[in-house]
């Protein structure tokens, strides 16, 4: 079920199939330029829910977060 949203937003329900798969709607794949074979990362938090992010961008974020965390550990020692 799609809902009318601003141009840069999208809201829809998806159904999980028998094998635990969901389909990312075409509009979302186009919005985020997701192509077959792209790697995505699924993040899950029992309280906050599930998020799917582009793997390449997440790696940049994780590298920076790790760098900053290591810097804090070094300062604490």
N, CA, C and O atoms as a DFTB+ gen file, in Angstrom:
308 C
 N C O
     1  1       0.841      -1.182       0.000
     2  2       0.000       0.000       0.000
     3  2       0.886       1.245       0.000
     4  3       1.584       1.508       0.979
     5  1       0.861       2.000      -1.077
     6  2       1.649       3.224      -1.185
     7  2       0.832       4.405      -0.681
     8  3      -0.390       4.444      -0.822
     9  1       1.533       5.363      -0.091
    10  2       0.870       6.582       0.365
    11  2       1.494       7.771      -0.348
    12  3       2.674       7.737      -0.698
    13  1       0.721       8.805      -0.560
    14  2       1.231      10.006      -1.222
    15  2       2.197      10.717      -0.279
    16  3       1.858      11.041       0.859
    17  1       3.405      10.951      -0.782
    18  2       4.464      11.553       0.020
    19  2       5.172      12.624      -0.812
    20  3       5.012      12.664      -2.032
    21  1       5.958      13.499      -0.157
    22  2       6.784      14.442      -0.921
    23  2       7.728      13.685      -1.852
    24  3       7.981      12.498      -1.652
    25  1       8.250      14.374      -2.871
    26  2       9.063      13.757      -3.919
    27  2      10.255      12.957      -3.386
    28  3      10.590      11.916      -3.951
    29  1      10.903      13.419      -2.314
    30  2      12.095      12.744      -1.811
    31  2      11.810      11.777      -0.658
    32  3      12.728      11.363       0.050
    33  1      10.549      11.423      -0.476
    34  2      10.148      10.500       0.585
    35  2       9.346       9.358      -0.028
    36  3       8.804       9.488      -1.126
    37  1       9.274       8.239       0.692
    38  2       8.491       7.103       0.215
    39  2       8.000       6.316       1.419
    40  3       8.753       6.089       2.366
    41  1       6.760       5.907       1.388
    42  2       6.183       5.099       2.451
    43  2       5.316       4.034       1.812
    44  3       4.456       4.330       0.982
    45  1       5.547       2.808       2.199
    46  2       4.796       1.697       1.638
    47  2       4.892       0.513       2.584
    48  3       5.812       0.432       3.398
    49  1       3.951      -0.392       2.476
    50  2       4.087      -1.655       3.176
    51  2       4.692      -2.663       2.204
    52  3       4.524      -2.545       0.991
    53  1       5.391      -3.647       2.741
    54  2       5.913      -4.748       1.933
    55  2       5.517      -6.043       2.628
    56  3       5.298      -6.065       3.839
    57  1       5.426      -7.102       1.868
    58  2       5.047      -8.392       2.420
    59  2       6.251      -9.330       2.373
    60  3       6.956      -9.404       1.367
    61  1       6.475     -10.045       3.476
    62  2       7.554     -11.006       3.500
    63  2       7.054     -12.321       2.907
    64  3       5.981     -12.811       3.256
    65  1       7.859     -12.879       2.001
    66  2       7.511     -14.141       1.369
    67  2       7.864     -15.334       2.240
    68  3       8.397     -15.186       3.340
    69  1       7.559     -16.508       1.732
    70  2       7.796     -17.758       2.455
    71  2       9.263     -17.963       2.823
    72  3       9.564     -18.598       3.834
    73  1      10.168     -17.436       2.020
    74  2      11.603     -17.603       2.272
    75  2      12.188     -16.450       3.092
    76  3      13.408     -16.356       3.225
    77  1      11.352     -15.580       3.639
    78  2      11.827     -14.473       4.452
    79  2      12.311     -13.286       3.640
    80  3      12.992     -12.408       4.171
    81  1      11.968     -13.246       2.359
    82  2      12.424     -12.173       1.482
    83  2      11.366     -11.087       1.351
    84  3      10.165     -11.353       1.396
    85  1      11.844      -9.853       1.188
    86  2      10.960      -8.734       0.869
    87  2      11.443      -8.113      -0.436
    88  3      12.602      -8.274      -0.819
    89  1      10.557      -7.412      -1.105
    90  2      10.913      -6.699      -2.328
    91  2      11.029      -5.224      -1.989
    92  3      10.113      -4.639      -1.412
    93  1      12.160      -4.620      -2.350
    94  2      12.321      -3.173      -2.197
    95  2      11.604      -2.543      -3.395
    96  3      11.963      -2.821      -4.540
    97  1      10.595      -1.701      -3.148
    98  2       9.823      -1.133      -4.261
    99  2      10.710      -0.413      -5.280
   100  3      11.734       0.175      -4.932
   101  1      10.296      -0.475      -6.523
   102  2      11.048       0.123      -7.633
   103  2      11.368       1.588      -7.370
   104  3      12.485       2.035      -7.630
   105  1      10.394       2.340      -6.854
   106  2      10.612       3.768      -6.593
   107  2      11.762       3.983      -5.611
   108  3      12.539       4.926      -5.758
   109  1      11.869       3.117      -4.620
   110  2      12.943       3.238      -3.627
   111  2      14.278       2.844      -4.246
   112  3      15.292       3.503      -4.018
   113  1      14.277       1.755      -5.037
   114  2      15.522       1.346      -5.706
   115  2      16.022       2.459      -6.605
   116  3      17.224       2.720      -6.658
   117  1      15.114       3.120      -7.316
   118  2      15.520       4.230      -8.188
   119  2      15.999       5.421      -7.360
   120  3      16.996       6.053      -7.708
   121  1      15.295       5.733      -6.266
   122  2      15.649       6.873      -5.418
   123  2      17.071       6.733      -4.878
   124  3      17.811       7.714      -4.805
   125  1      17.452       5.506      -4.498
   126  2      18.757       5.269      -3.900
   127  2      19.744       4.626      -4.864
   128  3      20.837       4.221      -4.467
   129  1      19.356       4.535      -6.126
   130  2      20.202       3.965      -7.179
   131  2      20.722       2.586      -6.796
   132  3      21.904       2.287      -6.965
   133  1      19.824       1.748      -6.280
   134  2      20.161       0.379      -5.915
   135  2      20.002      -0.498      -7.149
   136  3      18.947      -0.516      -7.784
   137  1      21.054      -1.215      -7.475
   138  2      21.080      -2.074      -8.659
   139  2      21.220      -3.535      -8.242
   140  3      21.713      -3.821      -7.150
   141  1      20.790      -4.465      -9.101
   142  2      21.019      -5.886      -8.794
   143  2      22.494      -6.140      -8.520
   144  3      23.359      -5.647      -9.243
   145  1      22.774      -6.899      -7.487
   146  2      24.153      -7.205      -7.114
   147  2      24.751      -6.250      -6.101
   148  3      25.807      -6.541      -5.540
   149  1      24.099      -5.101      -5.845
   150  2      24.608      -4.169      -4.839
   151  2      24.542      -4.816      -3.458
   152  3      23.651      -5.620      -3.184
   153  1      25.482      -4.465      -2.600
   154  2      25.480      -4.947      -1.224
   155  2      24.748      -3.941      -0.347
   156  3      24.996      -2.738      -0.425
   157  1      23.859      -4.438       0.476
   158  2      23.130      -3.616       1.432
   159  2      23.404      -4.177       2.822
   160  3      23.692      -5.364       2.973
   161  1      23.315      -3.326       3.828
   162  2      23.513      -3.769       5.198
   163  2      22.197      -3.626       5.942
   164  3      21.532      -2.594       5.853
   165  1      21.828      -4.661       6.672
   166  2      20.618      -4.627       7.468
   167  2      21.015      -4.395       8.917
   168  3      21.812      -5.149       9.475
   169  1      20.469      -3.370       9.515
   170  2      20.714      -3.056      10.919
   171  2      19.421      -3.329      11.678
   172  3      18.344      -2.941      11.224
   173  1      19.513      -3.989      12.822
   174  2      18.306      -4.300      13.587
   175  2      18.518      -4.001      15.061
   176  3      19.563      -4.309      15.634
   177  1      17.519      -3.403      15.650
   178  2      17.505      -3.097      17.073
   179  2      16.115      -3.467      17.566
   180  3      15.118      -2.968      17.043
   181  1      16.040      -4.328      18.556
   182  2      14.749      -4.836      19.029
   183  2      13.774      -3.709      19.373
   184  3      12.574      -3.836      19.129
   185  1      14.278      -2.613      19.934
   186  2      13.406      -1.510      20.324
   187  2      13.133      -0.519      19.194
   188  3      12.038       0.037      19.113
   189  1      14.122      -0.292      18.317
   190  2      13.992       0.761      17.315
   191  2      13.573       0.256      15.935
   192  3      13.103       1.045      15.115
   193  1      13.733      -1.041      15.659
   194  2      13.297      -1.575      14.387
   195  2      14.443      -1.962      13.472
   196  3      15.564      -2.214      13.914
   197  1      14.130      -2.003      12.185
   198  2      15.068      -2.468      11.162
   199  2      15.355      -1.338      10.187
   200  3      14.455      -0.581       9.822
   201  1      16.608      -1.223       9.765
   202  2      16.997      -0.251       8.736
   203  2      17.864      -0.976       7.721
   204  3      18.628      -1.873       8.079
   205  1      17.750      -0.595       6.473
   206  2      18.582      -1.130       5.404
   207  2      19.341       0.040       4.809
   208  3      18.739       1.034       4.401
   209  1      20.664      -0.073       4.759
   210  2      21.487       1.020       4.244
   211  2      22.456       0.489       3.196
   212  3      22.793      -0.695       3.179
   213  1      22.892       1.387       2.329
   214  2      23.894       1.016       1.325
   215  2      25.169       0.616       2.052
   216  3      25.630       1.342       2.933
   217  1      25.730      -0.500       1.707
   218  2      26.903      -1.033       2.396
   219  2      28.109      -0.112       2.254
   220  3      28.823       0.108       3.232
   221  1      28.356       0.432       1.063
   222  2      29.531       1.268       0.833
   223  2      29.527       2.490       1.743
   224  3      30.551       2.805       2.350
   225  1      28.409       3.175       1.848
   226  2      28.317       4.342       2.716
   227  2      28.448       3.966       4.174
   228  3      29.030       4.711       4.963
   229  1      27.909       2.815       4.538
   230  2      27.987       2.365       5.923
   231  2      29.431       2.055       6.301
   232  3      29.840       2.317       7.433
   233  1      30.201       1.508       5.382
   234  2      31.604       1.210       5.684
   235  2      32.371       2.489       5.984
   236  3      33.200       2.515       6.894
   237  1      32.102       3.556       5.226
   238  2      32.753       4.844       5.510
   239  2      32.389       5.311       6.917
   240  3      33.249       5.755       7.677
   241  1      31.102       5.206       7.253
   242  2      30.625       5.614       8.574
   243  2      31.286       4.776       9.671
   244  3      31.752       5.316      10.674
   245  1      31.324       3.452       9.477
   246  2      31.904       2.565      10.489
   247  2      33.399       2.820      10.672
   248  3      33.904       2.787      11.794
   249  1      34.099       3.070       9.577
   250  2      35.525       3.372       9.678
   251  2      35.755       4.641      10.482
   252  3      36.652       4.693      11.324
   253  1      34.954       5.658      10.226
   254  2      35.097       6.921      10.955
   255  2      34.724       6.739      12.424
   256  3      35.404       7.266      13.306
   257  1      33.656       6.003      12.691
   258  2      33.238       5.764      14.070
   259  2      34.318       4.995      14.822
   260  3      34.612       5.303      15.977
   261  1      34.905       4.005      14.176
   262  2      35.975       3.225      14.800
   263  2      37.193       4.102      15.058
   264  3      37.809       4.017      16.121
   265  1      37.540       4.945      14.089
   266  2      38.689       5.840      14.254
   267  2      38.473       6.750      15.455
   268  3      39.379       6.945      16.265
   269  1      37.263       7.310      15.567
   270  2      36.980       8.209      16.683
   271  2      36.961       7.461      18.010
   272  3      37.456       7.968      19.017
   273  1      36.396       6.261      18.015
   274  2      36.356       5.469      19.247
   275  2      37.759       5.105      19.700
   276  3      38.046       5.132      20.896
   277  1      38.628       4.770      18.773
   278  2      40.002       4.423      19.129
   279  2      40.736       5.640      19.653
   280  3      41.566       5.522      20.554
   281  1      40.444       6.805      19.103
   282  2      41.053       8.041      19.584
   283  2      40.649       8.325      21.011
   284  3      41.473       8.770      21.811
   285  1      39.379       8.073      21.349
   286  2      38.897       8.289      22.723
   287  2      39.561       7.312      23.683
   288  3      39.936       7.701      24.790
   289  1      39.716       6.044      23.284
   290  2      40.352       5.049      24.139
   291  2      41.798       5.440      24.439
   292  3      42.260       5.302      25.572
   293  1      42.506       5.925      23.428
   294  2      43.898       6.317      23.603
   295  2      43.999       7.479      24.583
   296  3      44.919       7.514      25.400
   297  1      43.065       8.434      24.515
   298  2      43.079       9.589      25.415
   299  2      42.773       9.172      26.837
   300  3      43.288       9.776      27.779
   301  1      41.929       8.132      27.020
   302  2      41.558       7.681      28.361
   303  2      42.704       6.946      29.036
   304  3      42.755       6.893      30.265
   305  1      43.614       6.386      28.274
   306  2      44.713       5.596      28.868
   307  2      45.806       6.467      29.368
   308  3      46.801       5.968      29.894
